[in-house]
Amino acid sequence: MILPQALTPVLSKGPGNTAIHFLGKDISYRDLLNGIGRLSYLLQKEMGAGRRVAYFGSNSAAFIPAF
């Protein structure tokens, strides 16, 4: 199961609920899913399907949509 599929049932119950609390900032399930969609679109349009992408960075909430 990929992350957007796992979030769909949660979104129907409370899309504004906090999904992530990191360094004093709350990110809602709705914002998380939107971030996943934007990143997915960008990677598909810029990189093309089937390409490998690596993530290199520190521990951050920005990593979650990339997962």
C-alpha positions in Angstrom: 0.0 0.0 0.0 1.3 3.4 -0.9 1.0 6.4 1.4 -1.9 8.2 -0.4 -4.0 5.0 -0.2 -3.3 4.6 3.5 -4.4 8.2 4.1 -7.7 8.1 2.3 -9.7 6.6 5.2 -8.2 9.1 7.6 -9.0 12.0 5.3 -12.7 11.1 5.3 -12.9 11.3 9.1 -10.9 14.5 9.6 -8.8 16.1 6.8 -7.9 19.0 9.1 -6.6 16.8 11.9 -2.9 16.9 12.6 -0.9 14.2 10.8 2.6 15.4 11.8 3.8 17.6 14.6 7.5 18.4 13.9 9.5 21.2 15.5 6.4 23.0 16.8 4.6 23.0 13.5 1.5 21.0 12.7 0.8 19.5 9.3 -2.7 18.3 8.6 -3.6 15.2 6.7 -5.0 17.4 3.9 -1.7 19.3 3.6 0.3 16.1 3.7 -1.7 14.5 0.9 -1.4 17.7 -1.2 2.3 17.7 -0.7 2.5 14.1 -1.8 0.5 14.9 -4.9 2.7 17.9 -5.8 5.9 16.0 -5.4 4.5 13.0 -7.4 3.4 15.3 -10.2 6.8 17.1 -10.3 8.7 13.8 -10.3 6.6 12.3 -13.0 6.8 15.4 -15.3 10.4 16.2 -14.7 12.0 12.8 -14.2 9.6 10.5 -16.1 8.1 7.2 -15.0 10.3 4.4 -14.0 13.3 6.6 -13.1 15.1 6.2 -9.7 15.2 9.1 -7.3 17.3 9.4 -4.2 16.5 11.5 -1.1 19.4 13.0 0.7 18.7 15.2 3.7 18.4 15.5 7.4 15.6 14.3 9.6 12.7 16.4 8.5 9.0 16.4 8.0 9.7 17.1 4.3 10.9 13.5 4.0 7.4 12.1 4.6 5.8 13.1 1.2 8.8 11.7 -0.5 8.3 8.3 1.2 
